[in-house]
Every structure is written in C-alpha cells, then in structure tokens.
Amino acid sequence: MSEAESVPASAPDSVLNASEALNVTAKFVATPQGTALAYGSLVLMALLPIFFGALRSVSCSKSKNSCDMPETITSRDAARFPIIASCTLFGLYLFFKVFSQEYINMLLSVYFFVLGVLALSHTLSPAVSRLFPDSFPNKQFQLLFTQGSGESKEEIVNYEFDTKNLLCLLISSVVGVWYLLKKHWIANNLFGLAFALNGVELLHLNNVSTGCILLGGLFVYDVFWVFGTNVMVTVAKSFEAPIKLVFPQDLLEKGLSASNFAMLGLGDIVIPGIFIALLLRFDVSLKKNSRTYFYSSFLAYILGLGLTIFVMHTFKHAQPALLYLVPACIGLPMLVALLKGELTEMFRYEETPPEESELKEDSSESEKKDQ
C-alpha cells in the first residue's frame, strides 16, 4: 500500500487514514514541489528493483549455488499465501495490543538487521565484482553443510563465495549499524531496495496461472484489510522495520533531517514484480529476441502505481495499491497475448525448479551411458 500522509519514518507500508491526520493541529502541509519530488522518487525506487530483479531472475534460474537458487511458488503456495499473510497481520495486531511496542520493535530491529545485511550484500555483489580488476587477489571459499555419510550423504547448504563477497558483507554491515542506531530513512531505503530486489530475483512463480492466483488472492487481502478494518493501520503505526520505501515531502525545506514521509510498502513492489519477472522469463523462452510481455507488464505497473498515487492524492484517503496494480499487471500483458495469438502458449508455459532440471539432466545422461 502507498502512503501520502505526514507520518514518522518508522511507520511501515500501509497508508494511514487521512481523516485521522486532519485532527492534528500542527499538520504538515507539503508544497507541490515537495509532493512531486516525493512521489516521483517513490515511483523510481519502486521500478529499480523490479527491472533489475527481473533481469537477474533469468540468470538466477540457472544457478547451481544453493544460496542463489530461486524459491519456486506453486499454485498451492499461492492459494495459501493470502491466508497466511492475514494470520500474520492479525497476529502482529494482537501482539502490539498485548505486549510492549518498544520490546517488540527492539527484537524486530535485530532480526531485520541480520536479514538486511545479507540481502544488501547479495545485491551489491555483482556490481562490486565488476569494479575490481582481474589482478585483484580474490580468494575462493566454500561453506558446505551435509547430512549423513557415505552414499546417503545429503547436501543441505553449498554456498560458494570469495573475497569480494566478504567486502560486500562489510559494507552492508556498516549500513546495518547505521540503520540500527539511527533508523535513518536512507539506510531504511537501502535495506528496502535490497529486500525488494532479492524478492523479485529469488521468488519464482512456476506458471502464469499461479501468478494470477497469487495476485488475485492478495488483491482481496489488500482491499479487505485496508478498507474493512483498522488492523492494517494499527500495525502500520506500530511496526518499525525496513519493509517500506520512504521519501520525505519536506526534503527541500529540511534537507536530510526531514521527517514527513510519503511511503510505499515492499509488498506493492515484490508481488507484482515476481509476476513481471515471470513474463520476462516467458519472453526468453519464446526465443524471439523480444521482450514484449516484460515491457507491457512493466508499463502496466507504472500506470497502476501512477493511478494509485492520483486517487490517493485526490481523495486524501488510504488506498490499497494492489487494487490498481493487479488488474493492470495481469490485464495488459494478457490483452497483448490475445492480440498476438499467444495467450494459450502463455498459460502453457511452465518453469522447472533448478534442482528438478538437474535431476532430469543427470537421468538423461545416465540413460545415454546405458545405451
């Protein structure tokens, strides 16, 4: 969900109720320039992890490194996800009602510090690797965990890394400490962008039907919890974690110490993003040297997010972004596929998890040897 109100930096992805903000006597009124800058920056920040995460998802699907292998979402997972998300959201609501908000957020800060450092390190790794010359003394390391022994030995974790990866981890740790101590909005955004990019890159839908089930279910989830109850708003006000992108509307007046933010939840980036990434991989599978479905869905996302901001700014009311993003991201690519006569082919496209494709390759090789 997107955010247009003047709120503390710690509030997460839901848009706060505009009518509540009107009761505040010293309510911040953003200038047109500040509002345009904040909204424009949020849109740009939302597009970056989708675009680059989708590109990285193509090569990620072929990776043999266990920590770089994608997590495949099946239709069963997609159907259960809105229910699990609803239970989690309501559970957090009860936690904040019963227990001290301060201690809960302290635990969450440590948890997201660890996750953020790992996510940012993974995000920076390809860029940092290109900066160093080939002559750089780059030592290789391997972290291997196995279970059992002999023929029954099973590989659990097989992570290969090098000196450059350790440098990325060091840089990410500095950002993590900055976030942990200051909760600065720039540190929050660095972690948020890393989470979003990793989500788009590593979460793979196995087919278009699964994507429609997931987006459709979360469409209902988003609308219900924003319009139907105050649960989302309550959790949003209490939850302190880098699960949103923020940009100050008073940046022009107060600089980097600004404190009145517009914000966008990571769910409104990652959920449509993994569907857009799926369509890019479908484009690649067609082997036509075109990216028709990727660009059409990417354009649909821009239009849907722009409509969300327009409606929110016009009516001064909370808006579930998936209400506009889901019809746009599903509708436009399918219309293009229908016009090109490839709709059936789109729904027949099926992705095989890397581990299954490896097993097929091994079995085919053994069959050839037997012959």
Secondary structure as a PSIPRED ss2 file (coil, helix, strand):
# PSIPRED VFORMAT (PSIPRED V4.0)

   1 M C   1.000  0.000  0.000
   2 S E   0.000  0.000  1.000
   3 E E   0.000  0.000  1.000
   4 A E   0.000  0.000  1.000
   5 E E   0.000  0.000  1.000
   6 S E   0.000  0.000  1.000
   7 V E   0.000  0.000  1.000
   8 P C   1.000  0.000  0.000
   9 A C   1.000  0.000  0.000
  10 S C   1.000  0.000  0.000
  11 A C   1.000  0.000  0.000
  12 P C   1.000  0.000  0.000
  13 D C   1.000  0.000  0.000
  14 S C   1.000  0.000  0.000
  15 V C   1.000  0.000  0.000
  16 L C   1.000  0.000  0.000
  17 N C   1.000  0.000  0.000
  18 A H   0.000  1.000  0.000
  19 S H   0.000  1.000  0.000
  20 E H   0.000  1.000  0.000
  21 A H   0.000  1.000  0.000
  22 L C   1.000  0.000  0.000
  23 N C   1.000  0.000  0.000
  24 V C   1.000  0.000  0.000
  25 T C   1.000  0.000  0.000
  26 A C   1.000  0.000  0.000
  27 K C   1.000  0.000  0.000
  28 F C   1.000  0.000  0.000
  29 V C   1.000  0.000  0.000
  30 A C   1.000  0.000  0.000
  31 T C   1.000  0.000  0.000
  32 P H   0.000  1.000  0.000
  33 Q H   0.000  1.000  0.000
  34 G H   0.000  1.000  0.000
  35 T H   0.000  1.000  0.000
  36 A H   0.000  1.000  0.000
  37 L H   0.000  1.000  0.000
  38 A H   0.000  1.000  0.000
  39 Y H   0.000  1.000  0.000
  40 G H   0.000  1.000  0.000
  41 S H   0.000  1.000  0.000
  42 L H   0.000  1.000  0.000
  43 V H   0.000  1.000  0.000
  44 L H   0.000  1.000  0.000
  45 M H   0.000  1.000  0.000
  46 A H   0.000  1.000  0.000
  47 L H   0.000  1.000  0.000
  48 L H   0.000  1.000  0.000
  49 P H   0.000  1.000  0.000
  50 I H   0.000  1.000  0.000
  51 F H   0.000  1.000  0.000
  52 F H   0.000  1.000  0.000
  53 G H   0.000  1.000  0.000
  54 A H   0.000  1.000  0.000
  55 L H   0.000  1.000  0.000
  56 R H   0.000  1.000  0.000
  57 S H   0.000  1.000  0.000
  58 V H   0.000  1.000  0.000
  59 S H   0.000  1.000  0.000
  60 C H   0.000  1.000  0.000
  61 S C   1.000  0.000  0.000
  62 K C   1.000  0.000  0.000
  63 S C   1.000  0.000  0.000
  64 K C   1.000  0.000  0.000
  65 N C   1.000  0.000  0.000
  66 S C   1.000  0.000  0.000
  67 C C   1.000  0.000  0.000
  68 D C   1.000  0.000  0.000
  69 M C   1.000  0.000  0.000
  70 P C   1.000  0.000  0.000
  71 E E   0.000  0.000  1.000
  72 T E   0.000  0.000  1.000
  73 I E   0.000  0.000  1.000
  74 T C   1.000  0.000  0.000
  75 S H   0.000  1.000  0.000
  76 R H   0.000  1.000  0.000
  77 D H   0.000  1.000  0.000
  78 A H   0.000  1.000  0.000
  79 A H   0.000  1.000  0.000
  80 R H   0.000  1.000  0.000
  81 F H   0.000  1.000  0.000
  82 P H   0.000  1.000  0.000
  83 I H   0.000  1.000  0.000
  84 I H   0.000  1.000  0.000
  85 A H   0.000  1.000  0.000
  86 S H   0.000  1.000  0.000
  87 C H   0.000  1.000  0.000
  88 T H   0.000  1.000  0.000
  89 L H   0.000  1.000  0.000
  90 F H   0.000  1.000  0.000
  91 G H   0.000  1.000  0.000
  92 L H   0.000  1.000  0.000
  93 Y H   0.000  1.000  0.000
  94 L H   0.000  1.000  0.000
  95 F H   0.000  1.000  0.000
  96 F H   0.000  1.000  0.000
  97 K H   0.000  1.000  0.000
  98 V H   0.000  1.000  0.000
  99 F C   1.000  0.000  0.000
 100 S C   1.000  0.000  0.000
 101 Q H   0.000  1.000  0.000
 102 E H   0.000  1.000  0.000
 103 Y H   0.000  1.000  0.000
 104 I H   0.000  1.000  0.000
 105 N H   0.000  1.000  0.000
 106 M H   0.000  1.000  0.000
 107 L H   0.000  1.000  0.000
 108 L H   0.000  1.000  0.000
 109 S H   0.000  1.000  0.000
 110 V H   0.000  1.000  0.000
 111 Y H   0.000  1.000  0.000
 112 F H   0.000  1.000  0.000
 113 F H   0.000  1.000  0.000
 114 V H   0.000  1.000  0.000
 115 L H   0.000  1.000  0.000
 116 G H   0.000  1.000  0.000
 117 V H   0.000  1.000  0.000
 118 L H   0.000  1.000  0.000
 119 A H   0.000  1.000  0.000
 120 L H   0.000  1.000  0.000
 121 S H   0.000  1.000  0.000
 122 H H   0.000  1.000  0.000
 123 T H   0.000  1.000  0.000
 124 L H   0.000  1.000  0.000
 125 S H   0.000  1.000  0.000
 126 P H   0.000  1.000  0.000
 127 A H   0.000  1.000  0.000
 128 V H   0.000  1.000  0.000
 129 S H   0.000  1.000  0.000
 130 R H   0.000  1.000  0.000
 131 L H   0.000  1.000  0.000
 132 F C   1.000  0.000  0.000
 133 P C   1.000  0.000  0.000
 134 D C   1.000  0.000  0.000
 135 S C   1.000  0.000  0.000
 136 F C   1.000  0.000  0.000
 137 P C   1.000  0.000  0.000
 138 N C   1.000  0.000  0.000
 139 K C   1.000  0.000  0.000
 140 Q E   0.000  0.000  1.000
 141 F E   0.000  0.000  1.000
 142 Q E   0.000  0.000  1.000
 143 L E   0.000  0.000  1.000
 144 L E   0.000  0.000  1.000
 145 F E   0.000  0.000  1.000
 146 T E   0.000  0.000  1.000
 147 Q E   0.000  0.000  1.000
 148 G C   1.000  0.000  0.000
 149 S C   1.000  0.000  0.000
 150 G H   0.000  1.000  0.000
 151 E H   0.000  1.000  0.000
 152 S H   0.000  1.000  0.000
 153 K C   1.000  0.000  0.000
 154 E E   0.000  0.000  1.000
 155 E E   0.000  0.000  1.000
 156 I E   0.000  0.000  1.000
 157 V E   0.000  0.000  1.000
 158 N E   0.000  0.000  1.000
 159 Y E   0.000  0.000  1.000
 160 E E   0.000  0.000  1.000
 161 F E   0.000  0.000  1.000
 162 D E   0.000  0.000  1.000
 163 T H   0.000  1.000  0.000
 164 K H   0.000  1.000  0.000
 165 N H   0.000  1.000  0.000
 166 L H   0.000  1.000  0.000
 167 L H   0.000  1.000  0.000
 168 C H   0.000  1.000  0.000
 169 L H   0.000  1.000  0.000
 170 L H   0.000  1.000  0.000
 171 I H   0.000  1.000  0.000
 172 S H   0.000  1.000  0.000
 173 S H   0.000  1.000  0.000
 174 V H   0.000  1.000  0.000
 175 V H   0.000  1.000  0.000
 176 G H   0.000  1.000  0.000
 177 V H   0.000  1.000  0.000
 178 W H   0.000  1.000  0.000
 179 Y H   0.000  1.000  0.000
 180 L H   0.000  1.000  0.000
 181 L H   0.000  1.000  0.000
 182 K H   0.000  1.000  0.000
 183 K C   1.000  0.000  0.000
 184 H C   1.000  0.000  0.000
 185 W H   0.000  1.000  0.000
 186 I H   0.000  1.000  0.000
 187 A H   0.000  1.000  0.000
 188 N H   0.000  1.000  0.000
 189 N H   0.000  1.000  0.000
 190 L H   0.000  1.000  0.000
 191 F H   0.000  1.000  0.000
 192 G H   0.000  1.000  0.000
 193 L H   0.000  1.000  0.000
 194 A H   0.000  1.000  0.000
 195 F H   0.000  1.000  0.000
 196 A H   0.000  1.000  0.000
 197 L H   0.000  1.000  0.000
 198 N H   0.000  1.000  0.000
 199 G H   0.000  1.000  0.000
 200 V H   0.000  1.000  0.000
 201 E H   0.000  1.000  0.000
 202 L H   0.000  1.000  0.000
 203 L E   0.000  0.000  1.000
 204 H E   0.000  0.000  1.000
 205 L E   0.000  0.000  1.000
 206 N C   1.000  0.000  0.000
 207 N E   0.000  0.000  1.000
 208 V H   0.000  1.000  0.000
 209 S H   0.000  1.000  0.000
 210 T H   0.000  1.000  0.000
 211 G H   0.000  1.000  0.000
 212 C H   0.000  1.000  0.000
 213 I H   0.000  1.000  0.000
 214 L H   0.000  1.000  0.000
 215 L H   0.000  1.000  0.000
 216 G H   0.000  1.000  0.000
 217 G H   0.000  1.000  0.000
 218 L H   0.000  1.000  0.000
 219 F H   0.000  1.000  0.000
 220 V H   0.000  1.000  0.000
 221 Y H   0.000  1.000  0.000
 222 D H   0.000  1.000  0.000
 223 V H   0.000  1.000  0.000
 224 F H   0.000  1.000  0.000
 225 W H   0.000  1.000  0.000
 226 V H   0.000  1.000  0.000
 227 F H   0.000  1.000  0.000
 228 G H   0.000  1.000  0.000
 229 T C   1.000  0.000  0.000
 230 N C   1.000  0.000  0.000
 231 V H   0.000  1.000  0.000
 232 M H   0.000  1.000  0.000
 233 V H   0.000  1.000  0.000
 234 T H   0.000  1.000  0.000
 235 V H   0.000  1.000  0.000
 236 A H   0.000  1.000  0.000
 237 K H   0.000  1.000  0.000
 238 S H   0.000  1.000  0.000
 239 F C   1.000  0.000  0.000
 240 E C   1.000  0.000  0.000
 241 A C   1.000  0.000  0.000
 242 P C   1.000  0.000  0.000
 243 I C   1.000  0.000  0.000
 244 K E   0.000  0.000  1.000
 245 L E   0.000  0.000  1.000
 246 V E   0.000  0.000  1.000
 247 F E   0.000  0.000  1.000
 248 P E   0.000  0.000  1.000
 249 Q C   1.000  0.000  0.000
 250 D C   1.000  0.000  0.000
 251 L H   0.000  1.000  0.000
 252 L H   0.000  1.000  0.000
 253 E H   0.000  1.000  0.000
 254 K H   0.000  1.000  0.000
 255 G H   0.000  1.000  0.000
 256 L H   0.000  1.000  0.000
 257 S H   0.000  1.000  0.000
 258 A C   1.000  0.000  0.000
 259 S C   1.000  0.000  0.000
 260 N C   1.000  0.000  0.000
 261 F E   0.000  0.000  1.000
 262 A E   0.000  0.000  1.000
 263 M E   0.000  0.000  1.000
 264 L E   0.000  0.000  1.000
 265 G E   0.000  0.000  1.000
 266 L C   1.000  0.000  0.000
 267 G H   0.000  1.000  0.000
 268 D H   0.000  1.000  0.000
 269 I H   0.000  1.000  0.000
 270 V H   0.000  1.000  0.000
 271 I H   0.000  1.000  0.000
 272 P H   0.000  1.000  0.000
 273 G H   0.000  1.000  0.000
 274 I H   0.000  1.000  0.000
 275 F H   0.000  1.000  0.000
 276 I H   0.000  1.000  0.000
 277 A H   0.000  1.000  0.000
 278 L H   0.000  1.000  0.000
 279 L H   0.000  1.000  0.000
 280 L H   0.000  1.000  0.000
 281 R H   0.000  1.000  0.000
 282 F H   0.000  1.000  0.000
 283 D H   0.000  1.000  0.000
 284 V H   0.000  1.000  0.000
 285 S H   0.000  1.000  0.000
 286 L H   0.000  1.000  0.000
 287 K C   1.000  0.000  0.000
 288 K C   1.000  0.000  0.000
 289 N C   1.000  0.000  0.000
 290 S C   1.000  0.000  0.000
 291 R C   1.000  0.000  0.000
 292 T H   0.000  1.000  0.000
 293 Y H   0.000  1.000  0.000
 294 F H   0.000  1.000  0.000
 295 Y H   0.000  1.000  0.000
 296 S H   0.000  1.000  0.000
 297 S H   0.000  1.000  0.000
 298 F H   0.000  1.000  0.000
 299 L H   0.000  1.000  0.000
 300 A H   0.000  1.000  0.000
 301 Y H   0.000  1.000  0.000
 302 I H   0.000  1.000  0.000
 303 L H   0.000  1.000  0.000
 304 G H   0.000  1.000  0.000
 305 L H   0.000  1.000  0.000
 306 G H   0.000  1.000  0.000
 307 L H   0.000  1.000  0.000
 308 T H   0.000  1.000  0.000
 309 I H   0.000  1.000  0.000
 310 F H   0.000  1.000  0.000
 311 V H   0.000  1.000  0.000
 312 M H   0.000  1.000  0.000
 313 H H   0.000  1.000  0.000
 314 T H   0.000  1.000  0.000
 315 F H   0.000  1.000  0.000
 316 K C   1.000  0.000  0.000
 317 H C   1.000  0.000  0.000
 318 A C   1.000  0.000  0.000
 319 Q C   1.000  0.000  0.000
 320 P C   1.000  0.000  0.000
 321 A C   1.000  0.000  0.000
 322 L H   0.000  1.000  0.000
 323 L H   0.000  1.000  0.000
 324 Y H   0.000  1.000  0.000
 325 L H   0.000  1.000  0.000
 326 V H   0.000  1.000  0.000
 327 P H   0.000  1.000  0.000
 328 A H   0.000  1.000  0.000
 329 C H   0.000  1.000  0.000
 330 I H   0.000  1.000  0.000
 331 G H   0.000  1.000  0.000
 332 L H   0.000  1.000  0.000
 333 P H   0.000  1.000  0.000
 334 M H   0.000  1.000  0.000
 335 L H   0.000  1.000  0.000
 336 V H   0.000  1.000  0.000
 337 A H   0.000  1.000  0.000
 338 L H   0.000  1.000  0.000
 339 L H   0.000  1.000  0.000
 340 K H   0.000  1.000  0.000
 341 G C   1.000  0.000  0.000
 342 E C   1.000  0.000  0.000
 343 L H   0.000  1.000  0.000
 344 T H   0.000  1.000  0.000
 345 E H   0.000  1.000  0.000
 346 M H   0.000  1.000  0.000
 347 F H   0.000  1.000  0.000
 348 R H   0.000  1.000  0.000
 349 Y C   1.000  0.000  0.000
 350 E E   0.000  0.000  1.000
 351 E C   1.000  0.000  0.000
 352 T C   1.000  0.000  0.000
 353 P C   1.000  0.000  0.000
 354 P H   0.000  1.000  0.000
 355 E H   0.000  1.000  0.000
 356 E H   0.000  1.000  0.000
 357 S H   0.000  1.000  0.000
 358 E H   0.000  1.000  0.000
 359 L H   0.000  1.000  0.000
 360 K H   0.000  1.000  0.000
 361 E H   0.000  1.000  0.000
 362 D H   0.000  1.000  0.000
 363 S H   0.000  1.000  0.000
 364 S H   0.000  1.000  0.000
 365 E H   0.000  1.000  0.000
 366 S H   0.000  1.000  0.000
 367 E H   0.000  1.000  0.000
 368 K H   0.000  1.000  0.000
 369 K H   0.000  1.000  0.000
 370 D H   0.000  1.000  0.000
 371 Q C   1.000  0.000  0.000
